[in-house]
Amino acid sequence: MGTKIGKEKIQREKGYLYFIGKDGYVWAAPMKHNKTGRKKKVGTEKIAKEKGFMYYIGKDGFVAKAKMKNA
C-alpha cells in the first residue's frame, strides 16, 4: 500500500495509539481503556512530512507513507 520511509523500528505496546506528531517524531498516546498511560515520544528519528500523504506505523514497525486520494 505505502512505501517505507523510516529507518528506526518502533516497538509497540498494547493500549497505545501511535502517530507522527507535528514536530515529526513518533508519539504514543494511551487509548481510552488504558487509564494509567501517558502520552510519550517513542522514536528518535525525525520524519519530514509532505502534503497529500498519510503517515503510519506499518506491521513491520517502520514508518511508512501512502498517497491520499482526495488530497
Biopython code that builds the backbone (N, CA, C, O; Angstrom):
import numpy as np
from Bio.PDB.StructureBuilder import StructureBuilder

atoms = [
    (1, "MET", "N", (0.820, -1.189, 0.000)),
    (1, "MET", "CA", (0.000, 0.000, 0.000)),
    (1, "MET", "C", (0.864, 1.253, 0.000)),
    (1, "MET", "O", (0.677, 2.127, -0.847)),
    (2, "GLY", "N", (1.804, 1.358, 0.930)),
    (2, "GLY", "CA", (2.642, 2.539, 1.033)),
    (2, "GLY", "C", (4.109, 2.190, 0.893)),
    (2, "GLY", "O", (4.470, 1.034, 0.674)),
    (3, "THR", "N", (4.950, 3.206, 1.021)),
    (3, "THR", "CA", (6.383, 2.988, 0.934)),
    (3, "THR", "C", (7.018, 3.237, 2.296)),
    (3, "THR", "O", (6.656, 4.180, 3.000)),
    (4, "LYS", "N", (7.960, 2.388, 2.656)),
    (4, "LYS", "CA", (8.644, 2.512, 3.934)),
    (4, "LYS", "C", (9.630, 3.675, 3.853)),
    (4, "LYS", "O", (10.441, 3.739, 2.929)),
    (5, "ILE", "N", (9.561, 4.602, 4.827)),
    (5, "ILE", "CA", (10.475, 5.746, 4.818)),
    (5, "ILE", "C", (11.311, 5.820, 6.088)),
    (5, "ILE", "O", (12.342, 6.492, 6.106)),
    (6, "GLY", "N", (10.888, 5.144, 7.147)),
    (6, "GLY", "CA", (11.612, 5.195, 8.414)),
    (6, "GLY", "C", (12.728, 4.171, 8.472)),
    (6, "GLY", "O", (12.629, 3.101, 7.871)),
    (7, "LYS", "N", (13.790, 4.497, 9.195)),
    (7, "LYS", "CA", (14.909, 3.576, 9.385)),
    (7, "LYS", "C", (14.931, 2.991, 10.791)),
    (7, "LYS", "O", (15.661, 2.038, 11.063)),
    (8, "GLU", "N", (14.120, 3.571, 11.690)),
    (8, "GLU", "CA", (14.078, 3.125, 13.080)),
    (8, "GLU", "C", (12.850, 2.254, 13.301)),
    (8, "GLU", "O", (11.744, 2.622, 12.906)),
    (9, "LYS", "N", (13.045, 1.087, 13.939)),
    (9, "LYS", "CA", (11.928, 0.187, 14.219)),
    (9, "LYS", "C", (11.274, 0.592, 15.537)),
    (9, "LYS", "O", (11.958, 0.796, 16.540)),
    (10, "ILE", "N", (9.947, 0.708, 15.529)),
    (10, "ILE", "CA", (9.177, 1.105, 16.695)),
    (10, "ILE", "C", (8.585, -0.141, 17.345)),
    (10, "ILE", "O", (7.895, -0.920, 16.687)),
    (11, "GLN", "N", (8.855, -0.330, 18.643)),
    (11, "GLN", "CA", (8.266, -1.439, 19.394)),
    (11, "GLN", "C", (6.922, -0.982, 19.938)),
    (11, "GLN", "O", (6.853, 0.002, 20.674)),
    (12, "ARG", "N", (5.867, -1.680, 19.588)),
    (12, "ARG", "CA", (4.518, -1.310, 20.014)),
    (12, "ARG", "C", (4.185, -1.929, 21.362)),
    (12, "ARG", "O", (4.654, -3.014, 21.705)),
    (13, "GLU", "N", (3.353, -1.200, 22.125)),
    (13, "GLU", "CA", (2.816, -1.700, 23.385)),
    (13, "GLU", "C", (1.307, -1.755, 23.268)),
    (13, "GLU", "O", (0.712, -0.977, 22.523)),
    (14, "LYS", "N", (0.682, -2.671, 24.000)),
    (14, "LYS", "CA", (-0.777, -2.747, 23.981)),
    (14, "LYS", "C", (-1.359, -1.551, 24.713)),
    (14, "LYS", "O", (-0.805, -1.090, 25.711)),
    (15, "GLY", "N", (-2.477, -1.056, 24.209)),
    (15, "GLY", "CA", (-3.171, 0.044, 24.856)),
    (15, "GLY", "C", (-2.725, 1.422, 24.407)),
    (15, "GLY", "O", (-3.143, 2.419, 24.997)),
    (16, "TYR", "N", (-1.884, 1.510, 23.376)),
    (16, "TYR", "CA", (-1.409, 2.801, 22.886)),
    (16, "TYR", "C", (-1.724, 2.966, 21.404)),
    (16, "TYR", "O", (-1.753, 1.996, 20.647)),
    (17, "LEU", "N", (-1.958, 4.216, 21.007)),
    (17, "LEU", "CA", (-2.186, 4.593, 19.620)),
    (17, "LEU", "C", (-0.951, 5.351, 19.152)),
    (17, "LEU", "O", (-0.499, 6.266, 19.841)),
    (18, "TYR", "N", (-0.398, 4.996, 18.008)),
    (18, "TYR", "CA", (0.848, 5.588, 17.519)),
    (18, "TYR", "C", (0.581, 6.520, 16.352)),
    (18, "TYR", "O", (-0.217, 6.207, 15.468)),
    (19, "PHE", "N", (1.256, 7.680, 16.350)),
    (19, "PHE", "CA", (1.074, 8.661, 15.283)),
    (19, "PHE", "C", (2.327, 9.511, 15.134)),
    (19, "PHE", "O", (3.183, 9.538, 16.018)),
    (20, "ILE", "N", (2.424, 10.211, 13.994)),
    (20, "ILE", "CA", (3.517, 11.146, 13.740)),
    (20, "ILE", "C", (3.009, 12.528, 14.141)),
    (20, "ILE", "O", (2.028, 13.014, 13.579)),
    (21, "GLY", "N", (3.660, 13.153, 15.093)),
    (21, "GLY", "CA", (3.233, 14.453, 15.588)),
    (21, "GLY", "C", (3.622, 15.582, 14.649)),
    (21, "GLY", "O", (4.282, 15.361, 13.634)),
    (22, "LYS", "N", (3.203, 16.803, 14.999)),
    (22, "LYS", "CA", (3.524, 17.976, 14.194)),
    (22, "LYS", "C", (5.022, 18.241, 14.183)),
    (22, "LYS", "O", (5.545, 18.835, 13.240)),
    (23, "ASP", "N", (5.714, 17.802, 15.233)),
    (23, "ASP", "CA", (7.159, 18.005, 15.307)),
    (23, "ASP", "C", (7.935, 17.002, 14.459)),
    (23, "ASP", "O", (9.142, 17.166, 14.284)),
    (24, "GLY", "N", (7.276, 15.960, 13.922)),
    (24, "GLY", "CA", (7.920, 14.984, 13.051)),
    (24, "GLY", "C", (8.381, 13.725, 13.751)),
    (24, "GLY", "O", (8.935, 12.837, 13.103)),
    (25, "TYR", "N", (8.171, 13.618, 15.051)),
    (25, "TYR", "CA", (8.569, 12.427, 15.804)),
    (25, "TYR", "C", (7.377, 11.509, 16.022)),
    (25, "TYR", "O", (6.228, 11.942, 15.937)),
    (26, "VAL", "N", (7.657, 10.228, 16.308)),
    (26, "VAL", "CA", (6.605, 9.251, 16.580)),
    (26, "VAL", "C", (6.195, 9.394, 18.046)),
    (26, "VAL", "O", (7.044, 9.436, 18.936)),
    (27, "TRP", "N", (4.881, 9.469, 18.285)),
    (27, "TRP", "CA", (4.325, 9.597, 19.621)),
    (27, "TRP", "C", (3.385, 8.435, 19.898)),
    (27, "TRP", "O", (2.785, 7.871, 18.983)),
    (28, "ALA", "N", (3.265, 8.083, 21.180)),
    (28, "ALA", "CA", (2.328, 7.060, 21.621)),
    (28, "ALA", "C", (1.354, 7.704, 22.604)),
    (28, "ALA", "O", (1.778, 8.278, 23.608)),
    (29, "ALA", "N", (0.070, 7.614, 22.328)),
    (29, "ALA", "CA", (-0.965, 8.159, 23.198)),
    (29, "ALA", "C", (-1.811, 7.008, 23.719)),
    (29, "ALA", "O", (-2.127, 6.085, 22.968)),
    (30, "PRO", "N", (-2.181, 7.048, 24.992)),
    (30, "PRO", "CA", (-2.989, 5.942, 25.539)),
    (30, "PRO", "C", (-4.396, 5.934, 24.960)),
    (30, "PRO", "O", (-5.003, 6.983, 24.741)),
    (31, "MET", "N", (-4.904, 4.721, 24.716)),
    (31, "MET", "CA", (-6.292, 4.580, 24.276)),
    (31, "MET", "C", (-7.207, 4.806, 25.475)),
    (31, "MET", "O", (-6.750, 4.873, 26.616)),
    (32, "LYS", "N", (-8.496, 4.922, 25.202)),
    (32, "LYS", "CA", (-9.447, 5.255, 26.259)),
    (32, "LYS", "C", (-9.470, 4.212, 27.379)),
    (32, "LYS", "O", (-9.654, 4.566, 28.544)),
    (33, "HIS", "N", (-9.287, 2.951, 27.047)),
    (33, "HIS", "CA", (-9.335, 1.905, 28.071)),
    (33, "HIS", "C", (-8.025, 1.791, 28.852)),
    (33, "HIS", "O", (-7.967, 1.056, 29.839)),
    (34, "ASN", "N", (-6.989, 2.491, 28.439)),
    (34, "ASN", "CA", (-5.702, 2.497, 29.144)),
    (34, "ASN", "C", (-5.683, 3.708, 30.086)),
    (34, "ASN", "O", (-5.257, 4.794, 29.692)),
    (35, "LYS", "N", (-6.139, 3.526, 31.315)),
    (35, "LYS", "CA", (-6.312, 4.638, 32.259)),
    (35, "LYS", "C", (-4.989, 5.122, 32.850)),
    (35, "LYS", "O", (-4.885, 6.290, 33.226)),
    (36, "THR", "N", (-3.985, 4.267, 32.942)),
    (36, "THR", "CA", (-2.733, 4.633, 33.616)),
    (36, "THR", "C", (-1.680, 5.193, 32.675)),
    (36, "THR", "O", (-0.670, 5.724, 33.137)),
    (37, "GLY", "N", (-1.887, 5.089, 31.371)),
    (37, "GLY", "CA", (-0.874, 5.513, 30.409)),
    (37, "GLY", "C", (-0.795, 7.022, 30.245)),
    (37, "GLY", "O", (-1.746, 7.745, 30.543)),
    (38, "ARG", "N", (0.355, 7.486, 29.765)),
    (38, "ARG", "CA", (0.572, 8.901, 29.471)),
    (38, "ARG", "C", (1.138, 9.023, 28.062)),
    (38, "ARG", "O", (1.764, 8.094, 27.551)),
    (39, "LYS", "N", (0.913, 10.175, 27.441)),
    (39, "LYS", "CA", (1.442, 10.447, 26.111)),
    (39, "LYS", "C", (2.963, 10.540, 26.200)),
    (39, "LYS", "O", (3.495, 11.193, 27.097)),
    (40, "LYS", "N", (3.671, 9.880, 25.259)),
    (40, "LYS", "CA", (5.130, 9.887, 25.298)),
    (40, "LYS", "C", (5.711, 9.827, 23.892)),
    (40, "LYS", "O", (5.109, 9.272, 22.973)),
    (41, "LYS", "N", (6.895, 10.413, 23.749)),
    (41, "LYS", "CA", (7.619, 10.354, 22.472)),
    (41, "LYS", "C", (8.335, 9.017, 22.419)),
    (41, "LYS", "O", (9.019, 8.629, 23.366)),
    (42, "VAL", "N", (8.174, 8.315, 21.304)),
    (42, "VAL", "CA", (8.709, 6.955, 21.202)),
    (42, "VAL", "C", (9.992, 6.916, 20.384)),
    (42, "VAL", "O", (10.986, 6.341, 20.828)),
    (43, "GLY", "N", (9.990, 7.507, 19.214)),
    (43, "GLY", "CA", (11.131, 7.408, 18.324)),
    (43, "GLY", "C", (12.078, 8.589, 18.440)),
    (43, "GLY", "O", (11.716, 9.648, 18.953)),
    (44, "THR", "N", (13.301, 8.388, 17.951)),
    (44, "THR", "CA", (14.294, 9.460, 17.920)),
    (44, "THR", "C", (14.520, 9.977, 16.509)),
    (44, "THR", "O", (15.223, 10.969, 16.314)),
    (45, "GLU", "N", (13.926, 9.309, 15.521)),
    (45, "GLU", "CA", (14.081, 9.710, 14.127)),
    (45, "GLU", "C", (13.028, 10.754, 13.759)),
    (45, "GLU", "O", (11.844, 10.566, 14.037)),
    (46, "LYS", "N", (13.453, 11.853, 13.134)),
    (46, "LYS", "CA", (12.528, 12.902, 12.717)),
    (46, "LYS", "C", (12.088, 12.638, 11.275)),
    (46, "LYS", "O", (12.917, 12.404, 10.396)),
    (47, "ILE", "N", (10.778, 12.678, 11.049)),
    (47, "ILE", "CA", (10.199, 12.411, 9.740)),
    (47, "ILE", "C", (9.782, 13.744, 9.115)),
    (47, "ILE", "O", (9.054, 14.517, 9.738)),
    (48, "ALA", "N", (10.234, 14.016, 7.899)),
    (48, "ALA", "CA", (9.825, 15.215, 7.169)),
    (48, "ALA", "C", (8.522, 14.895, 6.443)),
    (48, "ALA", "O", (8.503, 14.085, 5.515)),
    (49, "LYS", "N", (7.432, 15.536, 6.870)),
    (49, "LYS", "CA", (6.121, 15.253, 6.306)),
    (49, "LYS", "C", (5.879, 16.074, 5.040)),
    (49, "LYS", "O", (6.296, 17.228, 4.944)),
    (50, "GLU", "N", (5.199, 15.460, 4.076)),
    (50, "GLU", "CA", (4.821, 16.121, 2.832)),
    (50, "GLU", "C", (3.306, 16.237, 2.778)),
    (50, "GLU", "O", (2.589, 15.401, 3.329)),
    (51, "LYS", "N", (2.823, 17.281, 2.109)),
    (51, "LYS", "CA", (1.386, 17.478, 1.958)),
    (51, "LYS", "C", (0.826, 16.436, 0.994)),
    (51, "LYS", "O", (1.441, 16.130, -0.028)),
    (52, "GLY", "N", (-0.347, 15.894, 1.326)),
    (52, "GLY", "CA", (-1.009, 14.922, 0.459)),
    (52, "GLY", "C", (-0.648, 13.484, 0.765)),
    (52, "GLY", "O", (-1.041, 12.587, 0.019)),
    (53, "PHE", "N", (0.093, 13.231, 1.846)),
    (53, "PHE", "CA", (0.463, 11.873, 2.231)),
    (53, "PHE", "C", (-0.033, 11.561, 3.629)),
    (53, "PHE", "O", (-0.113, 12.444, 4.483)),
    (54, "MET", "N", (-0.368, 10.291, 3.856)),
    (54, "MET", "CA", (-0.758, 9.802, 5.163)),
    (54, "MET", "C", (0.420, 9.000, 5.730)),
    (54, "MET", "O", (1.005, 8.175, 5.028)),
    (55, "TYR", "N", (0.761, 9.240, 6.982)),
    (55, "TYR", "CA", (1.885, 8.568, 7.621)),
    (55, "TYR", "C", (1.371, 7.625, 8.688)),
    (55, "TYR", "O", (0.447, 7.962, 9.428)),
    (56, "TYR", "N", (1.970, 6.435, 8.772)),
    (56, "TYR", "CA", (1.515, 5.429, 9.724)),
    (56, "TYR", "C", (2.678, 4.498, 10.091)),
    (56, "TYR", "O", (3.715, 4.483, 9.429)),
    (57, "ILE", "N", (2.476, 3.727, 11.158)),
    (57, "ILE", "CA", (3.433, 2.708, 11.568)),
    (57, "ILE", "C", (2.947, 1.391, 10.975)),
    (57, "ILE", "O", (1.851, 0.932, 11.296)),
    (58, "GLY", "N", (3.752, 0.786, 10.116)),
    (58, "GLY", "CA", (3.365, -0.458, 9.460)),
    (58, "GLY", "C", (3.440, -1.653, 10.394)),
    (58, "GLY", "O", (3.893, -1.536, 11.533)),
    (59, "LYS", "N", (2.997, -2.797, 9.909)),
    (59, "LYS", "CA", (3.023, -4.019, 10.708)),
    (59, "LYS", "C", (4.442, -4.437, 11.066)),
    (59, "LYS", "O", (4.666, -5.094, 12.083)),
    (60, "ASP", "N", (5.404, -4.052, 10.223)),
    (60, "ASP", "CA", (6.802, -4.396, 10.490)),
    (60, "ASP", "C", (7.449, -3.459, 11.516)),
    (60, "ASP", "O", (8.570, -3.715, 11.956)),
    (61, "GLY", "N", (6.755, -2.368, 11.908)),
    (61, "GLY", "CA", (7.264, -1.470, 12.933)),
    (61, "GLY", "C", (7.973, -0.236, 12.402)),
    (61, "GLY", "O", (8.481, 0.565, 13.187)),
    (62, "PHE", "N", (8.019, -0.066, 11.091)),
    (62, "PHE", "CA", (8.684, 1.091, 10.496)),
    (62, "PHE", "C", (7.651, 2.121, 10.032)),
    (62, "PHE", "O", (6.510, 1.768, 9.735)),
    (63, "VAL", "N", (8.051, 3.387, 9.970)),
    (63, "VAL", "CA", (7.166, 4.450, 9.497)),
    (63, "VAL", "C", (7.035, 4.331, 7.977)),
    (63, "VAL", "O", (8.020, 4.136, 7.265)),
    (64, "ALA", "N", (5.797, 4.453, 7.501)),
    (64, "ALA", "CA", (5.526, 4.367, 6.066)),
    (64, "ALA", "C", (4.596, 5.511, 5.676)),
    (64, "ALA", "O", (3.948, 6.120, 6.528)),
    (65, "LYS", "N", (4.539, 5.794, 4.370)),
    (65, "LYS", "CA", (3.644, 6.824, 3.876)),
    (65, "LYS", "C", (2.882, 6.302, 2.665)),
    (65, "LYS", "O", (3.376, 5.469, 1.905)),
    (66, "ALA", "N", (1.649, 6.822, 2.508)),
    (66, "ALA", "CA", (0.808, 6.459, 1.376)),
    (66, "ALA", "C", (0.133, 7.722, 0.858)),
    (66, "ALA", "O", (-0.251, 8.592, 1.641)),
    (67, "LYS", "N", (-0.009, 7.822, -0.449)),
    (67, "LYS", "CA", (-0.642, 8.989, -1.064)),
    (67, "LYS", "C", (-2.142, 8.936, -0.817)),
    (67, "LYS", "O", (-2.777, 7.902, -1.027)),
    (68, "MET", "N", (-2.713, 10.065, -0.364)),
    (68, "MET", "CA", (-4.154, 10.144, -0.150)),
    (68, "MET", "C", (-4.834, 10.479, -1.478)),
    (68, "MET", "O", (-4.309, 11.265, -2.266)),
    (69, "LYS", "N", (-5.990, 9.888, -1.721)),
    (69, "LYS", "CA", (-6.696, 10.079, -2.984)),
    (69, "LYS", "C", (-7.267, 11.478, -3.130)),
    (69, "LYS", "O", (-7.171, 12.066, -4.207)),
    (70, "ASN", "N", (-7.854, 12.024, -2.084)),
    (70, "ASN", "CA", (-8.580, 13.284, -2.182)),
    (70, "ASN", "C", (-7.767, 14.498, -1.747)),
    (70, "ASN", "O", (-8.335, 15.573, -1.554)),
    (71, "ALA", "N", (-6.476, 14.356, -1.590)),
    (71, "ALA", "CA", (-5.666, 15.491, -1.117)),
    (71, "ALA", "C", (-5.085, 16.286, -2.270)),
    (71, "ALA", "O", (-4.381, 17.271, -2.047)),
]
sb = StructureBuilder()
sb.init_structure("model")
sb.init_model(0)
sb.init_chain("A")
sb.init_seg("    ")
for serial, (resi, resn, name, xyz) in enumerate(atoms, 1):
    if name == "N":
        sb.init_residue(resn, " ", resi, " ")
    sb.init_atom(name, np.array(xyz, "f"), 0.0, 1.0, " ", f" {name:<3s}", serial, name[0])
structure = sb.get_structure()
